[in-house]
Every structure is written in C-alpha cells, then in structure tokens.
C-alpha cells in the first residue's frame, strides 16, 4: 500500500466519524455503551470538528510531493498511538461495551500503518 492510499483511508475514517460526532454524538456513542450528558455532547461535537479537520488535512495532503509528509505522518502516528492507549485504557476499565474493542483495533491499525510509513518506508514519506 502507498502512503497516499493510507492517507485517503485515514481521511475517510476521520471524516465519517467526525460528521457522526457532530450530527449524532449520542446515538454514535450509545453503540459503544457510552452515555453523554449535555457537556459530553458538546465535547463530542468539538471532537468531531477536529476529526473533520484531520480528515481534510489527510485528504488534501495525500498527494503532496514534499518532506511535509514526514511531519504529517509522524503527527498522525503520535495522535493515533495516543488514541490507541486511551481507547485500550477505557476498554480495560469497562467504560465501553464489547463494541469498544473495534475502536481499540482501529486505532492500533492506524498506529501500525503510520509507524510503517514513518520508520520502515521513510523514503515514501520524504520524496
């Protein structure tokens, strides 16, 4: 897989979840067994806005021909790695139902993917 394809995948995932967090945060998080109060809805919507931004950054940078991709790849590696740790912690603490494992797995796969493109195939990210 090429980095541009992986960035497209990340863009689709981030934008999808971002729109869902903005429009239907209560319904989306109910799937994971998470209940939101009014403050939680607002925070979920703000997180959704950030996810949409990340999706757009991934979409518009997927074909950039510069060393900028190295910084983007490292940033997404760190962010998705932290997301994996937080989702795993929440799952192990019983804060989500069994569906929470899908979020853990998704963050793990994204972390491994960006780790691959940053450490194993760095020539792909720095053209």
Helices and strands as residue ranges (DSSP letters): H 3-31, H 38-61, H 68-92, H 100-115, I 116-120, H 122-125
